[in-house]
Each structure stands twice: as structure tokens, then as C-alpha cells.
């Protein structure tokens, strides 16, 4: 059975995307203590990672007022409406 070139390239793309996500996540944690946009970097890192529970983490970060303001400011600059975030589910 002959393996096409697409399979290894797809695997390499997933590995690179996850590696980039991990780097942004770690740098975001460091930026919580150093100057920089730590929470936004963590959000970007989580968005790139393929992990279970990713949506729950993303929503928890985006619901923070400072992160929400920053995202809405970026969207305003891009002539986009404010981000619509679903309400948290009642326990």
C-alpha cells in the first residue's frame, strides 16, 4: 500500500499548530507576571491547541471583562460588531 504525500504533511501541520499553540500558551502565562497581553496570548494558544475542553476554557477567558474589551476593540477596528458570547449554563 502506497502512502500519499498528503498524510505526512497533514500530520506535520497539526504538530506545528499544536506547538505554536503551546508556545503562545506558555508565553501568555509568563506575560501574566511580565509586561504584555498575557490573557490574550493564552486565549490564542488555547485556540490553536487540539485539547479536550477547549471551548470551556475559551469561554471562561473571553467572559473576563478586560479580555472582552480588548477583543471588542480589535473587532471595532476591523469594522465588525461586538463579539456575541453565549450565556453560561445554569448548574
C-alpha positions as CSV (number, residue, x, y, z in Angstrom):
1,X,0.0,0.0,0.0
2,X,1.4,3.3,-1.1
3,X,1.2,6.3,1.3
4,X,0.5,9.7,-0.3
5,X,2.4,12.8,0.5
6,X,-0.7,14.5,1.9
7,X,-0.8,12.3,5.1
8,X,2.7,13.2,6.5
9,X,2.1,16.9,5.6
10,X,-1.2,16.9,7.4
11,X,0.4,15.4,10.5
12,X,3.2,17.9,10.3
13,X,0.7,20.8,10.1
14,X,-1.1,19.5,13.2
15,X,2.1,19.2,15.1
16,X,3.3,22.7,14.1
17,X,-0.2,24.2,15.0
18,X,-0.1,22.5,18.4
19,X,3.5,23.5,19.0
20,X,2.6,27.1,18.2
21,X,-0.4,26.9,20.5
22,X,1.7,25.6,23.3
23,X,4.3,28.3,22.9
24,X,1.6,31.1,22.9
25,X,0.1,29.5,26.0
26,X,3.4,29.3,27.9
27,X,4.3,32.9,26.8
28,X,0.9,34.1,27.9
29,X,1.4,32.6,31.4
30,X,4.8,34.3,31.6
31,X,3.2,37.6,30.5
32,X,0.8,37.4,33.4
33,X,3.9,38.3,35.5
34,X,5.9,40.2,32.9
35,X,4.7,43.1,30.7
36,X,2.4,42.0,27.9
37,X,-1.1,40.8,27.0
38,X,-1.0,37.5,28.9
39,X,-4.7,36.6,28.8
40,X,-5.0,37.3,25.1
41,X,-1.8,35.2,24.4
42,X,-3.3,32.4,26.5
43,X,-6.5,32.6,24.5
44,X,-4.7,32.5,21.2
45,X,-2.6,29.5,22.4
46,X,-5.7,27.6,23.6
47,X,-7.4,28.4,20.3
48,X,-4.6,26.7,18.4
49,X,-4.3,23.6,20.6
50,X,-6.3,20.4,20.0
51,X,-7.3,19.6,23.5
52,X,-10.5,18.3,25.2
53,X,-12.5,21.1,27.0
54,X,-11.0,23.8,24.8
55,X,-14.3,25.6,24.3
56,X,-15.0,25.8,28.0
57,X,-11.5,27.4,28.6
58,X,-12.0,29.8,25.7
59,X,-15.4,31.0,27.0
60,X,-14.1,31.4,30.6
61,X,-11.3,33.7,29.3
62,X,-13.5,35.6,26.9
63,X,-16.0,36.3,29.6
64,X,-13.4,38.3,31.6
65,X,-14.2,42.0,31.2
66,X,-10.6,43.1,30.3
67,X,-10.3,40.4,27.6
68,X,-13.8,41.1,26.3
69,X,-13.0,44.8,26.0
70,X,-9.7,44.0,24.1
71,X,-11.5,41.6,21.7
72,X,-14.3,44.1,21.0
73,X,-11.8,46.9,20.4
74,X,-10.0,44.7,17.9
75,X,-13.3,43.9,16.2
76,X,-14.3,47.6,16.2
77,X,-11.0,48.4,14.3
78,X,-11.9,45.7,11.8
79,X,-15.5,47.2,11.4
80,X,-17.0,44.1,12.9
81,X,-19.8,44.0,15.5
82,X,-19.0,43.2,19.2
83,X,-18.5,39.5,20.0
84,X,-21.6,37.6,21.0
85,X,-20.8,35.2,23.8
86,X,-23.4,32.6,24.9
87,X,-24.6,32.8,28.5
88,X,-23.2,30.3,30.9
89,X,-25.3,27.2,31.5
90,X,-27.1,27.0,34.9
91,X,-25.9,24.2,37.1
